[in-house]
Amino acid sequence: MLSANGFRPAAAGELSTHIAKLPSPDLPELVELEYLTTAAATALLPDDVAVELEIAEVENVHGPCLLVRRFDRTPSGDKVHFEEFNQLLDRPADAKYEGSYGEMAMFILRHQPYHRDRRCRPALSANPGLHSSREQ
């Protein structure tokens, strides 16, 4: 929650202003990697809407956090449905960090209209790990 003194956890019943990705001892570079990944996507897709995010301290949390301005709420506070890749790939919640960007790219290629007319092919074909089994 953004307050006059910086970020703090939202109180019970309070609509939060941000989603926080907290530092993890098991994944020590998670905050920075997610920030860089989002910054890269924003640079590569300048015409698409990107989230607002920053790395900052949160009251009573040890270490920097990735803070994403809420995109899953309307201005009145109603929820907006979205799906994470973990859900799209039909994985259990505890497998959230076991996937790869290659798997996400393959999912997009299989499920988007661009795949049929090959408009995305040149940018992705340089990485052999991203080819579908039909192309190998």
N, C-alpha and C positions, 0 to 999 in steps of 0.2 A: 504494500500500500504506500503510495507516495504521500508524504506529509510535509509539513513546513520544515522539519528537521532531517529530511532524507527519506529513505525507505524503511518500512517496518512491516512485520506480519499483519495481515488483516485480522480484526477482532471477529469473534463469532457473530454471524448475522450481518456483517459489514460487506458490501460489494467491493471486491478488490479492484485496484486499478491496473495491476500487472500480474503476470504469471512469472514465478521465480524458478529458475533452474539452479538448485543449490550445489555447492561444491561437493565432490564425492571422493572419499579416500580410495575407493576402488577404481575410479576413473578420474585421475587427477587433472587431466587437461580438458575435461568435458565442457566446462563453461567457455573456454577460449575456442575450442573446436566448433561448438555450435554457433558461437558468434561469427567466426570466420566463414563457416558454411553459409550462413544467412547473408553475410556481406557479399560473398561471391555470387550467390543466387541473385541478389539485388543488382549487382553490376552486370551480370549476364542477361538479366530479364528486366531492363529499365522501364518497359511499358507496363509491367505487371505490378500489382499492389504488393508491397512487401510490409512486413511487420516493423514496428518501431521497437528497437531494442538497445540495451546498453549493459555494460558490465559495471556493477556498483556494489557497495557494501549495503547489507541489510542489518538492521538492529538485531543484536543477539545471535547473529550467524557468523561463524568463523570462516573467513575467506570471502573472496569476491563471488558474486552471484550474477547470472544472466537474467536480466529483467526484460520481459516482453510486454509491451502495452497490450492489454486485453483486446483480442480480435474476435473473441467468441461470445461477445455480448452486444446487444443493441444499445443505443443511448439510454433507453429506459431500464436496462438491466436484464432483459430477457436473454435466454441462452440462444446462441447460434450453433447449430450442429456442425461438427467437422470430424474428420477421421484422421488418425495418425497412420503412418505407414505400417506400424506394428499391427494395427487392426486390419488394414487393407491386405496385408500379407497373411492374415489369419493366424497370427501368433499369440501365444498367451502373454499376459502382462509382464511376467517375469523374464521374458525373452526380449524385452524392449531394446537392449543394446547389443544384441547378438547378430544383427543383420549387417548389410553393407550397402554402400551407395550404388554399387553395381546391381544389386537385387532391386533397389528402388527404381533405377533407370530401366531395367527390363520390365518391371510392372507398368511403368509409364508407357514404354514403347508398345506393349501388348494391349493397352487399354485406351489409347488416345487415337483420335482420327488422323493425326499427322503420320502415324506409322504406315498407313496404307499408301500414301503418296510420297513417302520417303523424305519429307522436308527436313526431318531431324537427323537423317542418316549421316551426313558428312561430319558433323561435330562429334558424334559418338563413335563412329567406326574406327577412329584412331586407337581406341582401347579394345584389344581383343577380348577382354573379359566381359564386354557388354554386348556381344553378338548373341542373338537368339540361337537355339539349337537348330532351327531350320536353315540358318545361314552358315553353319560350320561345316 
